[in-house]
């Protein structure tokens, strides 16, 4: 596999995981994008804010 394909795969996986995390905490897709670009800001908002984990498949 070329390096470009690996980087693209990493980006796609990071986007999917971030959107899933945001969705499970009741946040919007915009918040998920924020987790990708500014994780130092958005992860503590989830950790210390009022958001409650709500798993999809329970």
Helices and strands as residue ranges (DSSP letters): H 3-24, H 29-37, H 39-48
